[in-house]
């Protein structure tokens, strides 16, 4: 791959993974990479562009374990090792919605 800026070509460099920024095929290739994410988990998931939301209603301890396993499967196994798309922990958030008089502890 090389870059052209004002008619001057950079040196050619072999690209081993990923999609170059600003490419025409970049968005399509990204969608092909992430299109199968919902098949990897049991929790609910919504995707829009490069944002992914994963959630579930926690009714028992096993529901919480399932959610954590899904998150681990997505981030550790699929994205990091299979697709080689890094995740940015600074952009990840946790939201806990509870009814009144409910005690819930979580560690992020």
N, C-alpha and C positions, 0 to 999 in steps of 0.2 A: 504494500500500500504506500502511496505517497500523497502529498498535499501540494496543491497549486495555489500560490498567492501572487497576485499581480503578474501572472505569466511566468513566474519562476517556480520550477519543480523542486520539491525536497528530495532527499535521498530515499530510495525504496527500502521499506522495512517490512519484514514478514510479520503478519498479524496472526497470532496463534489462537485467539479466542475473542469473543465479544463482537460488537457491532460498532463501526466508526460513528462518532457523533456527526450529525448533519447529513447522513447518507439518505438516499431515497428509499432504500430497502430497510433501513433501521427500524422504523415503527412496525413494519410487517414481520420482520424477524423476531422482534421483541414479543409480539402477540403470539407467534408460534411457540416461543419458549415458555410463556406463562399460561397459555391456553389450557394446559392439562392440570394446572394447580388444583382446581376443585375436585378432581378425581383422587387426589392424594389424602384427603381429610374427610372426617365424619361431621365436623362442625359446619355451621352455616358460613357462607362466604359471599361477599360481593366484591366485584372488581370494576374499576374504571381507570382507564389509561394505565399509569404505573402505580396506582394506589390499590391496596388490598385490605379489606376488612374481614376479620374472622371473629365469630362470636358464638356463644351458646348459652342457653338458660341452664344455670347450675341448680339442679334439684337434689343432687346427692354428691358424695365425694367422688364417685366414679365419673360424673360429668366433668368435674374439674380436672381429673386425671386425663380424660379424653381430650379436653381442650388443650392441655399442656402438651400431650403427645402430638396433637395435630400441629401446634406451633413449632415444636421441635422437628417434626417431619418436614414441614415446609422450609424452615430457615436452615437447619443443619443439613438434612439429607438432600432435599431437592434443589434448593436454590444454590447452596454453597458448593455441593459436590457434583451434581448432575448437570446443572445448567450454567454454573459458574457466574451467577449474578449475585454480587455482594449485597447484603442488607445494611442499612444504616440504623444502628441502634438508637441514635439521637432522634430519629424521626418516628420511632415506635412509641406508642402510648398505650396505656391500660386504663380502661374506664370500667368502674364497678357501679352498677345500678342496683340499689336494694330498696326494699320496702322499709317503712319506718319501724323502729324498734328491732332492727336486725343488726347483729354484730358480724362483721366480715373482716378478716385480715388477709392481706395479700402482700407479697414481696415481688417487686419488679426488678 
